[in-house]
Amino acid sequence: MTVIDASIVVDWVAPGASPTSAAMATLARLSTGGDDLTARRIAKDNTEFKPTFKFWFSSNFEPVVRSDDGAMRRRLRLIIFNAPRDPNIPDDTLLPEKLRKEYPGILRWAIDGCRAWQFGRNEYGSGLKEPQVVVDAVNELFGREDAFDEFLDECCQKDLTYQVETLQLWNAWKAYAEARGELKKYPSDTAMRNALTARGYQKSKAVSTRRSIFKGPRLK
């Protein structure tokens, strides 16, 4: 099966990385903009199709978004799995069998949810609404000030002629973020690189050392 036939497409983000606003925005707009997409089946010619799938991003970290990206805010739904697992409670080895006994009720629940989604109402007349916890998570994500922008303003100078070694910038950002409890959003060198790229900074190699650099900022 290809994305042409899919109802859901899942993207797992590598550990230590966070999905960038550019990548997420591109995929979200492509799949929800109403335009035809072009794809190619194995050993066949290109074909155009209308996307019918939902994109799901699975990551250990929150996506990198800009607070002023209204289009992304309308499309993104953030579902946080933050229930802790109690190590003192053993795994329920009988859970599959218990769930199997509940299959009819689970199927009924899924069908009712599907009908509510399709027709906008259910037997209670209230329609299918977004859970408040999801609404709150999205509002909190986009309403949050980005500490990385503050770091760039406070700790860096910006000019097209400036450049900085990526490792030096990472060490400075890590120290800045850890002191403020803000490392969660950009917790790795890769996540920081993505954040810089999303802000228009260009990555390159230093001519003399061949080390990774970014053009545009430099540390004060």
HELIX and SHEET records of a PDB file:
HELIX    1   1 SER A   21  THR A   32  1                                  12    
HELIX    2   2 GLY A   70  ARG A   75  1                                   6    
HELIX    3   3 LEU A   95  LYS A  101  1                                   7    
HELIX    4   4 TYR A  103  PHE A  119  1                                  17    
HELIX    5   5 GLN A  132  GLY A  143  1                                  12    
HELIX    6   6 ALA A  147  CYS A  155  1                                   9    
HELIX    7   7 THR A  166  ARG A  180  1                                  15    
HELIX    8   8 ASP A  189  ALA A  198  1                                  10    
SHEET    1   A 2 ILE A   8  TRP A  12  0                                        
SHEET    2   A 2 LYS A  54  SER A  58  1                                        
SHEET    1   B 2 LEU A  37  ARG A  40  0                                        
SHEET    2   B 2 ASN A  46  PHE A  49 -1                                        
SHEET    1   C 3 CYS A 156  GLU A 165  0                                        
SHEET    2   C 3 SER A 212  LEU A 219 -1                                        
SHEET    3   C 3 GLN A 202  LYS A 205 -1                                        
END                                                                             
